[in-house]
């Protein structure tokens, strides 16, 4: 049933304020990393994540050469699944990892589990998971993250749509309450799927932005800029978002 962790001086919820307390967490933790042709960066990403969770699932999207799982990765519960579709459907890649995490949790007969999704160019602080999961569960939210640009000193719970591009669930590092059974809308193939998910999670119970150090995205938008087919897809996804939600927030 996952590793039992004692998170000291983290959370007590009273009248909407998070105060110092001791919280015990024993839910399984699964990380999903979508990856393509950045194996050295991927190694750094895994190094920052693996000690914070029980299983790392790497979804290798058509890397050339394919990402390999060495003995140390295998020993540390890191698995690789292959997906050859190009251009990719990023929402589908994320869903593959999320569904595999769900299957593993069900196999463990878990009733609660965390699943967090990362890009392969992301570095998270050593306590990122404790802070995001702790706030998400204590506050009854269904999703969580840290701020997209700068650390904040107090948590924020988002329950309404907004046009604040920074106070949102950033697309490169976010977490779901696994038992909420939320997945990505695969009609968003490249962009806007994370924003669609964010807005749906706000409606379903809230998204918490946890205080403290943030997840760092080292090569934002690289593939969108370098690959014309993904630039075009981003525009198509934007139109799809407008059809679904009526407008775009930014």
N, C-alpha and C positions, 0 to 999 in steps of 0.2 A: 504493500500500500504506500510505497514511497518512503522517503526519508523523513523522520520526525525532526522538525526544526523548532528551536526556541528563539523567537525574535524578541530581543530585549528592548525595552523602552520604545515601543513602536506605537501602539494604537489603543485608545479607548474612545468610543464614540459617545458623546453626550451633547445634546442640543446642537448637533451639527459640527462640533469642534472635536478635532482629534488631539488627544492628550497622551501623556506618557503612560504606558502600561506594559504588561508582559502578555504576549499572545503566543499560543502554540499552534503550529501548522503541521499537518501530516498528509496533505494532499499530494498525489503524484504530480510531477512537473515535467512537461514536455516542451522542447524547443524545436521549432521548424525553421530551417534556413533555406531560402531559395537561392540557387547558385548557378553561375554561368561564367566560365573562363577566368576566374579570379582565385585560383587555388591558394596562393600565398596569403591574400587577404582573408580568404575563408579560414585558413588556419588560425589567424589572429582572432577572427570572430569566434570560432569555436573555443579558443583558449580563454576568452573572456566570459563565455557562457557556460561551459560544460560543468564547472564546479558548482553552479547554482541550480542545476536541474538533474533529473534522473535519466533522461534520454534525449539525445540530439538527433533529429531527423533531417538529413540533408537531401533536398530535392534537386538533383543535378539535371539542369535543363540544357542538354545538348552541348556540354563542355567538350572541347577538343584540345588535348586528350581528355577522356573521361576522368572525373574526380575519383581518386582511389582511396580506399579505407585501409590505412596501415594498421599494424598490430596494436599500437597504442590507442588509436581511435576505437577499434573494436573492443578493446578491454574497457574503455570508458563509456560504453553504451552508445556509441555513435553509429548510426546506420545510414546507408545511402540508397535512395530510390532513383531510378532513371526516368527521364521524360524527354523524348526527342523532338517534340513539336516545336517548329520554328515557322514564322514568328511565334513567340510563346503566348499562352494565355496565363498571365500571372495569377489571376484569381483562381484558376483551376489548379495551378501548381501549389498554391497555398492550401487550397481545399484538400488536395491529396495528403499533405502533411497533417492537417487538422484531423482528417478522417482516420489516418493511421494512429495518431495519438489517442483518438477515441477508442479504437479497437484495442489498443494496448491497455487503456484504463478499464475497459469492460472486462478484458481478460483477467485483470487484477481484482475485479469486482469492486472497483472504486465507484463511489457515488459522487465524488467531487474530484476535479483535476484542473490544473492550470495548463493552458497551451499558449505559448508566446511565439510570435513570428518575427523573423529578422531578415534583413538583407545580408548578402555575403561580404559587405564592406563595412559592417557595423561593429563598433566596440561598445560594450556596456560596462558601467561601473560594477565593482565587486558585490555591491548590495542592491543592485537594480531590482532583482526578482523579489527580494524580501519587501522592499518598499512598495512596489507596484501591486504585488499579490496581496500584501497585508492591507493596504488601503482599499483595494477592490473588494475584498471579502468583508472587511469590517464595515464598509459603508454600503454594502448591498448592491454594488454596481456589477455590470456584466462584462465590462472591459476596462482596461487601464493602460497607462503609458506614463512616461515623463514628458516634460515640455519639449517642444521641437527645437528650440533655439537656446534658451537660457534656463538655468535652475531657478525654481521658485521656492519660496520659504514656507508656503502653506498649500495644502492640497486644494484642488478645484474639482467639483463634480459638475459635469456637463449633461444637461438633460434637454436642452433646446438647441435647435440649429443656430449657427452663428456664422459670420463671415470673418472670424479671427483665424487667419491662416496659421498662426503660431500656437494658439491655445486650442489644440485639437489632438487627436490620436495620430501621431506622425507615421507615415507609411512604412518607415524602415525599422520600427521596433514597437510592438504593441502586444497586448495580452488579452486573452478571452477567458472567461470562466467556462471551462470545458463543458460542464454539465448543462449549461444554457443551450447547447446544441446549435450554435450560430455558425453559419458558413458564409463565404463570399458569394456575391452574385456574379456568375461567370459570364454574363453578358458584357461586363467590363473586362476587357482582355488585357489592358496594360495600365492605364491611368484611371483614376476616380473610383476604383473598386474599394480602396481603403477608406475614402471619404463616404461612400455609400454605406459601408459597414459601420463607420463611426456614427453616422446619423441614425442608422437603425438601432445601434446599441444604446444611443441616448434615449430613444423612444422606449426601449425594452427594459430599462432599469438604470441607465446612466453610465457614463464613461468618467473615470477618475483620472486626473492628471496629478501624479504623486510629486511631492517636493523632493528636492535634492538633486544630485548630479544627473546629467542626462545621457542618453544613448547618442553616440557620435556616428554620423553618416559620412564616410570618408570620400565617396565618389558619387555625390547626388546627381541623378539624371544623366549619367554617363551614356548609357545605352540609348536613351531617348534622343540625345544629341548626335550620337555617332551612327545610328541606324535609321535611315529615312522611313523604313516601313513602320518603325515604332513611333516616329514623329507623327506620321499619318494616323496611326492607331490611337494615339493620345487625343488627336482632334476628334476622331469618331467617338471615342469614349466620352468626351466632353458633351457632345450632342446627345448621346444616350443618357447621360446624367440629367441634362435639361429636360428630356422627354419624361424621365421618371420623377424628378423632383420639382420641375417648373422653372428652375434657374440654377446657376452655379454660385457658390459662396465667394469665389475669388477667381 
